[in-house]
Amino acid sequence: MAAIVASVTIDWRCRHSWARASKNTAWCLFGCAIGDFGTIAFFQVTGIPWPTMAIMTLAIVNGLLTSIALETAILSRQMTLRAAFRTAIGMSFISMISMEVVMNAVDWALTGGAILTWWVVPLMLTAGFITPLPYNYWRLKALGKACH
């Protein structure tokens, strides 16, 4: 049986949708940054000699986990904890992963490792915000899916 795919034309100029997608992306970025930066800071402060890729991989995983935890906490005010967790898990994992990978790629490209400095953090956050934003806008317009 062949699947029917509907063609959706998206208006990329809707300010309301950009504002909503930006809000959703910012919350995701906040959650991701907590775990990501916390992990990198831990290794930076303790000096534990892990390979850069191992630190960044752990930072990405922790960023995903803290983002899901934050979204679950926020959504639990609107629904049961179980439903909030399922919604948080079901939100755009693609968006979260792209955000995390880009943030760590910027860090590595600019510092040569998993190193937080006063000047790289804003660049990491900016890249982490901009990367998934168009996808989150598309998801909102084409699928009507948003987390808040």
C-alpha positions in Angstrom: 0.0 0.0 0.0 1.5 3.3 -1.0 1.6 6.2 1.5 0.0 9.5 0.5 2.2 12.4 1.1 0.6 15.8 1.3 2.5 18.7 -0.2 2.6 21.6 2.3 3.5 25.1 1.2 5.0 27.1 4.1 5.0 30.8 4.6 8.5 31.5 5.9 7.6 35.1 6.7 5.2 34.6 9.6 6.5 36.6 12.5 4.3 34.9 15.0 5.6 31.5 14.1 9.2 32.7 14.1 8.6 34.1 17.6 7.1 30.9 18.8 9.8 28.7 17.2 12.4 31.0 18.7 10.9 30.6 22.2 10.8 26.8 21.8 14.4 26.8 20.5 15.6 29.0 23.4 14.1 26.7 26.0 15.8 23.8 24.3 19.1 25.6 24.2 18.9 26.5 27.8 18.3 22.9 28.8 21.0 21.6 26.5 23.5 24.2 27.7 23.1 23.2 31.3 24.3 19.6 30.7 26.7 20.4 27.9 28.6 23.3 29.7 28.4 21.5 33.0 30.2 18.5 31.6 32.8 20.5 29.8 33.4 22.7 32.9 33.7 19.6 35.1 36.5 18.2 33.0 38.1 21.6 32.6 38.2 22.2 36.4 39.2 18.7 37.5 41.8 18.1 34.8 40.7 14.5 34.3 42.6 13.4 31.2 39.9 12.2 28.9 40.1 12.5 25.1 38.4 15.5 23.7 35.9 13.4 21.7 34.9 11.5 24.8 34.3 14.6 26.7 32.3 16.1 23.9 30.3 13.0 23.4 29.4 12.9 27.1 28.6 16.6 27.0 26.2 16.0 24.1 24.5 13.1 26.0 24.2 15.2 29.2 22.9 18.2 27.2 20.2 16.0 25.7 19.3 14.6 29.1 19.1 18.0 30.8 17.0 19.4 28.0 14.5 16.6 28.3 14.5 17.0 32.1 13.8 20.8 31.8 11.1 20.3 29.2 9.5 17.6 31.4 9.5 19.9 34.4 8.0 22.8 32.3 5.3 20.6 30.7 4.4 18.9 34.0 2.6 22.1 35.0 0.2 21.5 32.0 -0.1 17.7 32.1 0.7 14.6 34.2 4.4 13.9 34.7 4.2 10.8 32.5 2.6 12.7 29.7 5.1 15.6 30.1 8.0 13.1 29.9 6.6 11.4 26.8 6.0 14.8 25.2 9.6 15.9 26.0 11.0 12.7 24.6 8.8 13.0 21.5 9.8 16.6 20.8 12.2 17.2 18.1 15.2 15.0 18.9 16.7 16.1 15.6 16.6 19.7 16.8 18.3 18.8 20.1 21.0 16.7 18.4 21.8 19.3 15.8 22.0 22.0 18.5 24.4 19.9 20.6 26.6 18.8 17.7 27.0 22.3 16.4 27.7 23.8 19.8 30.5 21.3 20.4 31.9 21.7 16.8 32.2 25.4 17.3 34.0 24.9 20.6 36.4 22.4 19.1 37.0 24.5 15.9 37.7 27.7 17.9 39.5 26.4 21.0 40.9 23.1 19.7 39.2 21.0 22.4 36.4 20.9 25.0 37.3 24.3 26.5 34.9 26.9 27.8 36.2 30.5 27.6 34.5 33.8 28.0 34.5 34.5 24.3 33.6 31.0 22.9 30.4 30.5 25.0 28.4 33.2 23.3 29.5 31.8 19.9 28.5 28.3 20.9 25.1 29.5 22.1 24.5 31.5 19.0 25.4 28.6 16.7 23.3 26.3 18.9 20.3 28.6 18.6 20.5 29.3 14.9 21.1 25.8 13.7 17.8 24.2 14.6 15.6 27.3 14.4 14.5 26.9 10.7 13.7 23.2 11.4 11.7 24.2 14.5 9.8 26.8 12.4 9.1 24.3 9.7 7.9 21.7 12.3 5.6 24.3 13.8 4.2 25.4 10.4 4.1 22.0 8.5 3.2 19.7 11.4 1.6 22.1 13.9 4.0 20.7 16.5 5.5 22.8 19.3 6.5 22.0 22.8 5.0 25.0 24.6 
